[in-house]
Amino acid sequence: MSNKIIAAQHIKTVFNSGSTIAVKYATKTEAWNRTYLDKKVQDDFGKAVEETEVPAGATVVVLA
């Protein structure tokens, strides 16, 4: 069963391997709503995206 992301909130834009990537977190899926995500979790996720290898052509990364 899939859990499609319906809405996401922008955290930041990062540069990784020569690409610009929008970092977001899911605020609504088919199964749940998220009203808040701690700032530290947002910052940690953004940093992780900056430091990890992202697939070529990726333009958006979403924490679900």
N, C-alpha and C positions, 0 to 999 in steps of 0.2 A: 504494500500500500504506500503510495507516495504522500508527501506532505508539502504541497506546493506553497512557495513563498508568495504572498499577495502584496505585502508592503514592507519597505525597509527604510531605515534612517541612515543618512550619511554620517560617517564618523570623521573621515579625513581622506585626502588624496595622497598617495605615496608614489614614489618612483622606484621601480624594481626591474633590474635587467634591461634598462633602456625603455621600459614601458610605463605609462601613467595608469595607475590602478585606483579605482574608487573603492574604498573600504566602507562597508555598511554592516548593520545588524538588522535581522528580521524583526519587524514589529507585529506582523500578522501573517499567519499561515492558515491553511485550510483547517487546522486542528486547534490552534491556540493564538492568543494575543499577548504581546509583551508590552507593558506600559512603561517600563524603565529598565535600563541596563547601566549598572554602576560605571562611573567614569574611569576607574582603574581597569575594569575589564575591557572597556573600549580602547584605552591606551595600550594595554597589553596585546590586544588583538591587532591593532594597527602596527605595533612594533614587530610582532611575529610575521605579519605579511611583508614588511620591509626586509626581514632577515631570511625568509624562506625562498625556495625556488618556486616561482609561479609559472604555470604552463604558458608557453608562447601564445600570444594572441589574447590572453586574458585581460579584460578591462575592468571587471568588477569582481570583488570577493565579498561574500555575505556570510556573516556568522549567524547560524540558525539555531 
